[in-house]
């Protein structure tokens, strides 16, 4: 959890937050519930992320709730094959900070929506 404005663009925290901003519908879910200023990924969330990445969807975790959010609702819908591909975001100090800001900005609203 060593992300900061000075984090190198290829650092794992920067890459992870960029991935979260591009793939999770409920981006706040990766932040700690108390302050929303640190990443906090527990085992059920990690399992959902790994299943999504490596299996292309949720397996056994699909019926679980992660911090009150149904696992099926965590991820953005997959792009249609005919849809134009998005350009990967290049992680710079500014874009990493923006990714964290994006994740934080949804946290207060989303935490209010889900007990």
C-alpha positions as CSV (number, residue, x, y, z in Angstrom):
1,X,0.0,0.0,0.0
2,X,2.8,2.4,-1.0
3,X,0.9,4.4,-3.5
4,X,1.7,8.2,-3.6
5,X,2.0,11.0,-6.1
6,X,5.6,10.0,-6.5
7,X,4.9,6.3,-7.3
8,X,6.6,5.2,-10.5
9,X,4.2,4.8,-13.4
10,X,5.0,1.0,-13.6
11,X,4.5,0.4,-9.9
12,X,2.0,-2.2,-8.9
13,X,-0.1,0.2,-6.9
14,X,-0.4,2.5,-9.9
15,X,-1.1,-0.3,-12.3
16,X,-3.7,-1.8,-10.0
17,X,-5.6,1.5,-9.4
18,X,-5.6,2.1,-13.2
19,X,-7.0,-1.4,-13.7
20,X,-9.6,-0.8,-11.0
21,X,-10.7,2.5,-12.6
22,X,-11.1,0.8,-16.0
23,X,-12.8,-2.5,-14.9
24,X,-14.7,-2.2,-11.7
25,X,-18.2,-0.7,-11.5
26,X,-17.8,-0.3,-7.8
27,X,-14.3,1.1,-7.7
28,X,-14.6,2.1,-4.0
29,X,-14.6,-1.5,-3.0
30,X,-10.7,-1.6,-3.1
31,X,-10.5,1.2,-0.5
32,X,-10.6,0.7,3.3
33,X,-14.0,1.5,4.6
34,X,-12.9,3.8,7.4
35,X,-10.9,6.4,5.5
36,X,-11.1,5.5,1.8
37,X,-7.5,6.6,1.6
38,X,-5.8,3.2,1.5
39,X,-6.3,0.2,-0.6
40,X,-7.7,-2.8,1.2
41,X,-8.3,-6.0,-0.7
42,X,-9.4,-9.0,1.4
43,X,-9.5,-12.6,0.3
44,X,-13.1,-12.7,-1.1
45,X,-12.4,-9.6,-3.2
46,X,-9.1,-11.0,-4.3
47,X,-10.8,-14.2,-5.4
48,X,-13.4,-12.3,-7.4
49,X,-10.6,-10.3,-9.1
50,X,-8.5,-13.4,-9.9
51,X,-11.6,-15.3,-11.2
52,X,-12.4,-12.3,-13.4
53,X,-8.9,-12.0,-14.7
54,X,-8.0,-15.6,-15.2
55,X,-11.3,-17.4,-15.8
56,X,-13.0,-14.5,-17.7
57,X,-15.9,-14.4,-15.1
58,X,-16.9,-15.2,-11.6
59,X,-17.0,-18.9,-10.6
60,X,-17.8,-19.9,-7.1
61,X,-17.7,-16.3,-5.8
62,X,-20.5,-15.1,-8.2
63,X,-23.2,-15.5,-5.5
64,X,-21.2,-13.8,-2.7
65,X,-21.5,-10.3,-1.5
66,X,-18.4,-8.2,-1.1
67,X,-18.8,-5.5,1.5
68,X,-22.6,-5.6,0.8
69,X,-22.2,-5.4,-3.0
70,X,-23.2,-8.5,-5.0
71,X,-20.1,-9.9,-6.6
72,X,-21.9,-10.0,-10.0
73,X,-22.2,-6.2,-9.8
74,X,-18.5,-5.5,-9.1
75,X,-17.3,-5.4,-12.7
76,X,-18.2,-3.3,-15.6
77,X,-19.9,-5.2,-18.4
78,X,-17.6,-6.7,-21.0
79,X,-17.1,-4.8,-24.2
80,X,-18.8,-6.2,-27.3
81,X,-16.4,-7.6,-29.9
82,X,-17.7,-5.1,-32.4
83,X,-17.2,-2.2,-30.1
84,X,-14.0,-0.1,-30.5
85,X,-11.3,-1.0,-28.0
86,X,-10.4,1.5,-25.4
87,X,-6.9,2.9,-25.5
88,X,-4.9,1.7,-22.5
89,X,-4.2,4.5,-20.0
90,X,-0.6,5.4,-19.6
91,X,0.2,5.7,-15.9
92,X,2.0,8.9,-15.0
93,X,2.2,10.7,-11.7
94,X,-0.9,12.7,-12.8
95,X,-2.9,9.7,-14.1
96,X,-2.1,7.7,-11.0
97,X,-3.3,10.5,-8.8
98,X,-6.3,10.9,-11.0
99,X,-7.0,7.1,-10.7
100,X,-6.9,7.3,-6.9
101,X,-9.1,10.4,-7.0
102,X,-11.6,8.6,-9.3
103,X,-11.7,5.7,-6.9
104,X,-12.1,8.0,-3.9
105,X,-14.8,10.1,-5.5
106,X,-17.1,7.2,-5.9
107,X,-16.4,5.8,-2.4
108,X,-18.6,8.2,-0.4
109,X,-21.6,7.9,-2.7
110,X,-21.2,4.1,-3.1
111,X,-20.7,3.4,0.6
112,X,-23.9,5.4,1.3
113,X,-25.8,3.2,-1.3
114,X,-24.6,-0.1,0.2
115,X,-24.8,-0.8,3.9
